[in-house]
Amino acid sequence: MTDTVGRLLEFRMPDVGEGLTEAEVLTWYVKPGDAVVDGQTVCEIETAKAVVELPIPFDGVVQELRCAEGERVAVGAVVITVVGAEAPSAPGVRETMQAAQQRQPVLVGYGVAPQAAKRRRRTADSTAGRLAGPGPVLAKPPVRKLAKDLGVDLARVLPSGPDGIITREDVHAASGAADIAAVPASALPEPVSPPGGGPRETRVPVRGVRQATAAAVTSSAFSAPHVTEFVTVDVTRTMKLLRDLKREPWAADRRVGPLLLVARALLAAIERNPDINASWDEKAQEIVRKNYVNLGIAAATPRGLTVPNIKDAHTLSLAALAGALNDLVDAARSGRTSPAALSGGTVTVTNIGVFGVDSGTPILNRGEAAILAVGAIRSRPWVHKGKVTPRRVVTLALSFDHRLVDGELGSKVLADVATVLERPNRLTAWS
């Protein structure tokens, strides 16, 4: 590229939005001397909200990587310099030969210029070329984390997954490690000859999603006066309905489980008691009532707890709600939840029953008025039609912000959820 001489382009960490000011560089996909094209992913970063890939918005040759993997970089700081012929085409870029024009900030992971080149997919047949030359390595975030912990260079790992994707087994094979929970040596304290020969303590840096979660729950717990109410309900009919729903054509490619009907029951309860779907504006001293429901689902991921939400969940049919839940869970488990999906929630459901827990006192998601915890569904002796008989029973716990939800409102919402789950035909009667 002889016409690129003297034109140094700087790509800066984009504005990630949502009040975030920095991100951690997880993996570089390029090195100095590599050619890059507009739209090519050059690195993967982690914000307090999610893990996203960062595309570069112009063509050129990489001159320098300004930050290392594991380094935290402020928004606006230069992350990579490229000698290129194209003028800057996206925010976060400055050409040193001329002043940059004013542009709007780009949200990380949300596309590039309309003419951006499509990222080339690699197949298992191209393994040798990928190992020998530049280009992105295909691996999911949990696999990248495992490789980082084990000190494995993904660029030298032979992929066995579809389309050349590196799997956890590939990383273990490359490292020779047998322990799936291996911890990097740099994270371990000096050995003190403990019984059994292992380390007495392991220190794990608090960062990314876990750091954001810690700050959020601390703020929520000490700013909103929590009240939690409990109810135990017979859900035998709901479990029978689930068995029937699984035979519906739309259920073939979706997870149809208790969480789906719990979510639908909560939406019905909110429709009958809309004042619970609100937030507290401390500065304005106002209660902000939401005329829409962005339903949050607490999800445990390899990087910590996240609460993505389904936008306008109150408008969805049962089949559409099942599809949205399916997409939300898949994205959370793969670490690909977008920043937009993590913001704007109005009420949350957390399913602690999947861990075999009967009940708990959930902490409100910051800015929301209520959160519903669903315990494990168990067979228990229950009085049904005047006789003690085995029934499927679950305990629900509703925490709410007592500044804007009094005991009457909170109790009505919890009772309505219980009523729907005990007699799901009420959904038809209430609609």
C-alpha positions, 0 to 999 in steps of 0.5 A: 500500500504505497499510497498509505505512507504518512497517513497515520490513523488512530482508532480510539476506544468508542463511547460505550454509553450507559455511563460507562467510561472504560473497557478491558481489552480481552483479546487482540485479533491482529498484530503490527504489520497485519492488513485490516479492512473496514469492518474487520474485528480487531479486538474483543473488549469487556465493559461492565455490561457485556463482552463485545467485538470491536470493528475497525472503521477503515482500511490499512496496515496495523502500525501499533497496538497501544494497549495490552490484553487485560489492560483497562482503557478509558473511552477516547484513548487510542487503542490501535494505530493504522497506516491507511489510505482511507479517511476516517469513517467512524467516531473514535478515529483521528487522522494526524494529517488533518483535523477530524470532523465532528461525529456522533459516538458509536455504541460498541458492537453496533455495526460500522459504515454501510459499506463495511466489509463483511467478516470472513467466516472460517471453516474447519478446512482452513485451520492451517491457514488460520494458524499460520496467518493473521485473522480473528480466532473463532471462540466463544467468550467462556472459551477465551477466558479458559484459554487466558486462565490456562495460558493457551495461545488461541492462535495455535489451537487446532479447532474441532468445532463447526466452522472452525470454532475452538471448543473447551476441549480444544483448549484443554488438549492444547494445554494438557490440563486435566482440571477444568477449573484451573487458575492462572499461576499469577493469581495464586498467593505464595504457597504456605505448605497447607494440608493437601499441598494446594494454595490456602487462598486464591485472589480473583480481581473484581472487574467487568460484570461482577464489579458492576453487579456488586456496585448495583446491588449495594446501591439498591440495598442501601438506597431502596427500602426492601420489603419481601413477601412470600406465598406458597402455591399449588402449581399442579395445573400449571405443570400439566399445562406445560406438558400440553404446550410442549406439544404445540408446533411453536414449542418445537424449537423453544424451551417451554418451562415453568419460567415462561408461565411465571413470566406470563403470570407476572405480566398479567398481575402487572396489567391488573396492578400497573402501579407496581411497574414504576421507578423512584426519581430521587432528584425530582422526588417523583414516582415514574410510572411505566406504561410498558413492561421491559421484563428482566430475567436474572441470568447466571453467566460465566462472567457473573450475574446479568439481568437482560430484559425483554423489551415490551414483553407485555405486547407478546403472545405466549409463543413470542414470549417463549421465543424471546426468553429462548433468545435471551438465555442463549445470548446470556450463556454465550456472553453476547448480551448487548448493552441495550438488552441490559438497560431499561428494565422495569421489573425482574424475575429470578429463577432460583429454583433451578439451583434446588433452592426453595425461596429467598429474599431477592435484591431489587435490580437498581431503578426497578420497583419489584423483583419476583423470585421463583423457588424449586417446584417440588411434590409435597403433601397438600390439602386438595378438595378436602384431602391430603394428596401429593401436589406440585408446589412452589414458593414465590417471593416478591421484593419491592421498594416500599417508597412506592409500593405499599403492602397492599399493592405488593400483596395484590401483585403476589396474590395475582401471580399465585392465582394464575399459577394455581389456576392458569385458566385465569389468564383467559378470564382476565384478558 
